[in-house]
Amino acid sequence: MEPTIVRCKICSLKEGHPGIVLDDQRVCSLCNLDFAGDLLVNYKYTNEVFAEFQAAPPDPRGEFDCLFMYSGGKDSTYMLDKFVNEYGKRTLAYTFDVPFESTHAAQNIKLAQEKLPATFVVDADDDNIKKMMRDVFNRPRPKKPGQYLDEKLPCVSCRTFFVIRAILHAYREHIPYIALCADPQQILTMESNVREVVRGFYKSFGPELASELFDGEIEEILFAEDDELPKIVFPFIAMRHDYDPDRMVAELKEKGLYASSPMETHCTLFPLLNYYSFKNWDCMFYKLNASSYTRAVSRNKDYDRSTFSIKFPRSLDLPEVEEKLKRVVLEIAAGEGDREQHRAALVELFKQMDTTDDGAAFIAETFLDMRAVAADLGIKVG
């Protein structure tokens, strides 16, 4: 007989989700707002830095006022358009060419380069970012209960890697600000002090590997004077109360700046990210996002505001979808089951999450290719 799964009665997070505790009333610590104090401190600081950035005159030390981290996703495309056409900032659109980006991301970047008056630069370091990802995926199963966002460690590590590359680029070129287009929910969990970003990376990977991945350069960030270091700004802090991904995508498509679906994501490792979170933490990769939406709707059933990138339909049976996705993902990872049955199941699951027919087919194909992608990177699955 399988043990009963205990879930938060408001948002459906499972008991034992990393960093989450259920009380005697079966309500999780997120729904109880146990993190509210820390979040307010973070919001206050990010608000202050963004206000400082908005008021700052053109920087006399160089030709750019900010390094804008541009991924080709809807958030960064939407905000890049604002930076160059409304804010009037001298903007260096910096793209780290992650080797796991989908073809759809590349298409969006090409559209922006054709239509937006920014200076674009592309950076890359395939060998080192792949080395770091192998380290993350192939680690022994982590100890529970874990910490908040542990189920997203590979994604967080990848993002931190190219944020540090951007920090180093801005530091070398004397660019005073780095614009990072995290959505309002992501802002709550992201470090905004560049020195702390580097310290966190050292803590996660150890000084030897951290130094090797960046040729020892990041040590300069730790010992530089404060006024020599760039500051990270989160532009979406200013629109946290009216962040609407559906409206943003519609506006971008009308301008010819976006040609994909948010649910597709722009990472070919999305299936492996789900495998990691299911294997280690028994949850799908987007569980916090889906639970956040469920929580928002439960508080105000007539108000549809979304504070995160992925919007889920109200009718979604989240526990059922999660269990079905888990079964398919683990079977594919183990090389079990029928490919066409897996394809049909995945298409149906992602259509339930309001993905278009073409988008669902695109995502399903990436999941079916998961073992090949893992083998190419030296990641063990199954």
N, C-alpha and C positions, 0 to 999 in steps of 0.2 A: 504493500500500500504506500503510495507516494505521500510525502509530508504535505500538509496544507500550506499554501503560499499565503503569507500575510502581507497585505498591501495597505498603503495609506487610503483611507476612505474618501479623501478629497481628490487627490491627484494620481493615485494608483502606483506610486513608487513602492517597490518591494522593500520589505524589511531586510536590512543588510546592504542596501545600496550604499556605495562608498560615501562616507561623510554624513549620512542621513540616519537619524534616529526616530523611531516611532514611539509616541507616548502611550499611556494606558488607554486613551480614547481612540487609538489607531489613527492618529494624525501625525504626519511627519514634521520634522524640524523646519523644513522650508515653508510648509503651510502655516506653521506656528510663528513664522517670521523671526526665528531665533537668530538669524544672521543680520537683522535690520541695522544694528548699531555699526557693525563693520562696513556695511554697504553705504550708510550715510556718510561716513568718513571718506570713503573712496569717491563717492559722488561729489563731495565738497571740493576735494583736491582736483579732480578732473574738470570740474566746472571752472575753477580758478585758472587752471592752465589754459583751457580753451579760450576763456575771456581775455587772458593775456595775449594769446596768439592772435586773436581777432583784432586787438588794438595795436599790435606791433607794427611799426613802420617798416618799409623795405630794409633788409639787413645790408649794411654797408660793406660787410666782409666778403660778400660773394654775389653771384647772379641769381640765387634762388632763396626764397623765403621759407620754403619747406620742401622736404622730401616726402612725397605722397606714395604710400605703399599701394600699388595697383595690381590687383590679382585677375581682373577680368570678370569677377563676380558682380552681382547686382548692386551690393552695397558700395563697393569701391568705384564702380562705374557711375552710379548716381551721384556720389559725392565729388568725384573728380570733375564732373560736368559743372557742379556748383563752384568748386574752387577756381576754375579758370574763367567761367562765364559770369559768375555773380560776386564772388569774394575778391576777385582781382589779385589773387596771390601769384607770385612768380613761382611756378610749380614744376618740380622735377618729378615726373611720374616714374617711380622706381618699381620694376617688376623683377622679382626673383623667379627665374625659370625653374620652377620645381619639376623634377622629372616625372612626377605623378599627376601633372595637370592633364585634364581631358582635352580633346580636340575642340570641345565647345568653348572652353576658356580661351583658347588661342584665337578662335573666331571673334569672340567679344573684344579681346585686346586689339585685334586688327581693325575692328569697327571704330574703337576709340581713337586709335592712331590716325585714322582717316578723317575723323570729324571734330576732334577736340584740339584746341591750340595750346597744347602742353609740350614740354620737352620730355621725350621718353628715353629711358635707359633700361637695359636688361642685364641682370647679373645671373651667374650660375655657378654651381659647385656640386655636380652630380655625385661624384665619388664620396665626398664627405657626408652629404645628407643621407645617402643610401647606407653608409657605414653606421651612422647614428640610428637610423630606423631599424637596421638589423639588430642592433644592441637592444632597442626597446622591445621589439616583438619577440626576440628569442630569450628574454630573461625568464628565470623560473617563475612559476605561478606566484603572484604577490600574496602577502599575508593579509588576511581580513582582520578588522572591518574596513581598513583603507581610509583614504582621505577624499574630500570632495574633488571631483573631476578625475579621479584615478582611472575610471573606465575610459577616459579620453586621452590618456597619456601619450599614445603615439601621435595623435593630432596636435596636442599641445606642444610636444617636443619639436615637431616639424615646423610649426608656426614660430616657436621661439628661435629656432635655428635661423630662419630667414629674417626675423626681426633683428637679431644680432648682426646679421650681414648688413641690414639697412642702417643700424646704429653706427657700424664701422664706416660705412660709406658717407653718412652725414658728418661724422666726426672728422674724417679726412678732408672733406670738401667745405668744412665750416658752415654747414647748413643748420640753422638754429632749432628747427622744429621737424618732427616726424609725424605725419598724419597717418593714423592707423584706424581703418574703418570697421572696427568691431561694432556689432549691433548692440542695442541697449542692454540686453541680457549678458552678452559676452564682456562688456565693460566692467561689470560687477566682479568678475573673476580674473581680470588681467592686470598684471603689474605695469604701472606707468612710469616708474623710476628706472632709467636705463641702467644704473649701477646694480639695482636689485634684480633686473632681468638677467644680467650676467652672473650675479651671485647665485641665483636660482638654477641656472644652467650648470654651474660648477657643482652644486649640491646634487643634482640629478645624475650627472655623468662622471663626476670625479675630476680632479684637476688635470690628470694625465690625458684622458680622452678629450676633455674640453679644450685643452691647449693644442692638442694634435688637430682637432677639427678646424680650428681657426688660426693655425700657425703661430700661436702665442700672442696674437694681436689683442685679444680681448682683455689681457692684463692691463693694457693701457687705459681702458675704460675704468677699471677699478681705482686707478691712481691719478687720473686726470683731475684738474680743477673743475669745480662745479660749472663755472661760466664757459668752460671749453666743451661741455657735453650738450648734445641736443636734448630737447624735451619732447616726450611723446604726447600728442594731443589726440583725443577721441572726438571727431566731429559730430558723431551721432548723439553725444551727450546733450546737444542743444535741441534735439527733436525727439527726446525719449518719450514724450507724452503723445506724440502723433506719428510714431514710427509705423508705417503701413507697407509691408513688402509687396502686397498686391498692387497698390497704387504706384509704388516706385517702379515695378517691372513694367506696368502699363505705360508710364511716362517714358521710360527708356526705349521701349519698343516703338512708341510713336515717333521718337527722335531717331530711330534706326541705330541705337547704341547697344542693343541686347538681343541675343538670338537663341536663348535657351530657357530652361525651366529651373527655378530655385531648388526644387527637390532633387534634380539630377546631381547636384553638387559639382564641383570642378576638380575632384580628386579621384584618380583611378584606384586609390587605396581604400575607397569607401567600403567595399565588401570586406577587406581585411580588418578595417576598423571595427566593423560589426562583429567579425569573428573574434577579435581581441576582447571586446566588451562582453560578448556572450560567454566565451571560454573562461574568462577570469572573474567576471562580476555578474553573470546571469542577467544581462540587460542588453537591449539594443542600443546602438550608438547614440541615437537621437532621443533616448528616453527622457532625459531632463528637459529637452525642448518640448516634447509632447506633453509631459506632466505639467510643465509651466502653462501651456495653453489650457489644459483641463482645469487647472487651478484658477486661471483668470476667468474662464466661463462660469465656474461654480460660484464665484464671488459676485458676478453680475451677468446674468443670463441674457440681458438685453444689450450688452456692450461688447463689441467684438474686437477691441483694441489688442494688437499683438505687440509684444515687446521682445520679439526674437525673430530670427530670419525665416524659420520654417513654420508655416501656419497649417494646422491640422484641422480636418473637418469635425464639426461637433458630433456627428453621428458615429465617429470612429470608435470601435471597441478596442481600446488600446491594449488591454491584457491579451485578448485573442490574437491580434495582429502580431504582437511581440512574440508570443509562443510559436506561431506559425513561421515567422521569419527565423526564429532561433533554430527550428527543426531543419529548415531548408539550408541555412548557412552552415550548420555543423555537418550535414550530409555532404554538401559540396566540398567542404574542407577535408573530409575523410575520403573523398572519391567514391561516395556511395550514391545510390539512387539513379533515376533516369533523368537525363539532361532536359528532355522536352517537358517532362512533368515539373521539373524545377523551374523552367522558363515560365510555364503557364502560371505556376503558383506565385512567382515573384511579380509577374505583370499584374496579376489580380491584387496582390497585396499593395503595390505602389499606386495602383489606380484607386484603391480604397483611401489612400492618403492624398487624393486629389491631384495626382500626377496625370498629365496628358497621356494619351495612348502611345505617342512617339517617345515621350519621356520615360514611361514605364518600360517600354521595350529596350531603350538605351540602358537604363539602370540594370535591368535583368541580365543583359549581355555582360556587363561588367562583373556581376556576381558569378556568372557561369565561368568566367575567365580567371577567377580568383586563384586557383592553384598554379596556373601558369605565371601570373604576376608574382606570386610568393616565391616560386622557384627561381625566377629571374633575379629577385632581390636577395636570395639566400635566406628567406624567412620560412621557418618550419610550421606547417599546419597539419591538422588531422590528428 
